[in-house]
């Protein structure tokens, strides 16, 4: 009986050690995954700011040049037009 108790104690210790190592590994992977997502979010925000402040004037100037050659209809306001 003492041998069985010793074997079960050894199995429990092995299982607890594996669980501790697996938990630490999951924690490390979670931290690296979180850091990677933060980096991607920062890059996307930088791209949005770049597009908003730097590329937008270029788009508007090319849009003005295109309006000379391509008739673009104006948006309707929903109100009937009044003629004078």
Order of alpha helices (4+ residues) and beta strands (2+ residues): alpha-alpha
